[in-house]
Amino acid sequence: MPLTKEKKATIVKEFGGNAANTGSIEGQIALLTERISQISGHLQQNKKDFSTHRGLMQLVGKRKRLLNYMQKQNLTGYRQLIEKLGIRK
């Protein structure tokens, strides 16, 4: 089930400042995290869906690259974001 416009707007508003700032790194990472959690739930029920698994791995890689970039640019913001999202223990 894809993210609705309202759900995307609330996620971007919460993490990226305002709802129109969809290009912020924090907003992009939060949206990717939400999609990753939805796809992970789908894959727990459909274990043989290999094409979706490949898409999930691509999303995880994209989020990892964005997190690495953010870590280099804004370390305190990076630490706050991973704490807020509950990723990277």
C-alpha positions, 0 to 999 in steps of 0.5 A, spaced: 500 500 500 503 506 497 503 512 502 497 517 501 499 524 500 496 526 507 501 521 510 507 524 506 505 531 508 505 529 515 511 526 515 515 531 511 512 536 516 514 533 522 521 531 519 523 536 514 520 543 517 514 544 513 510 540 508 512 544 502 519 542 503 519 535 500 527 535 498 530 536 505 534 530 507 531 529 513 524 528 510 527 524 504 530 519 510 523 519 514 519 517 507 524 512 505 524 509 512 516 509 512 516 505 505 521 500 508 517 499 514 511 498 510 515 493 505 518 489 510 511 488 513 509 485 506 515 481 505 513 478 512 507 475 509 509 474 502 516 470 503 517 468 496 516 475 493 523 476 490 522 482 486 519 486 492 525 484 496 530 487 491 526 493 491 527 493 498 534 493 498 535 498 493 531 503 498 535 501 504 541 503 500 538 509 498 537 511 505 544 509 507 547 513 502 543 519 504 544 518 512 552 517 510 551 524 507 547 527 512 552 524 517 558 528 514 554 535 513 550 535 519 552 530 525 548 533 530 542 533 526 544 526 524 544 524 531 537 527 532 534 524 526 536 517 527 534 517 535 527 520 532 526 514 527 529 509 531 534 506 526 541 505 527 542 502 534 
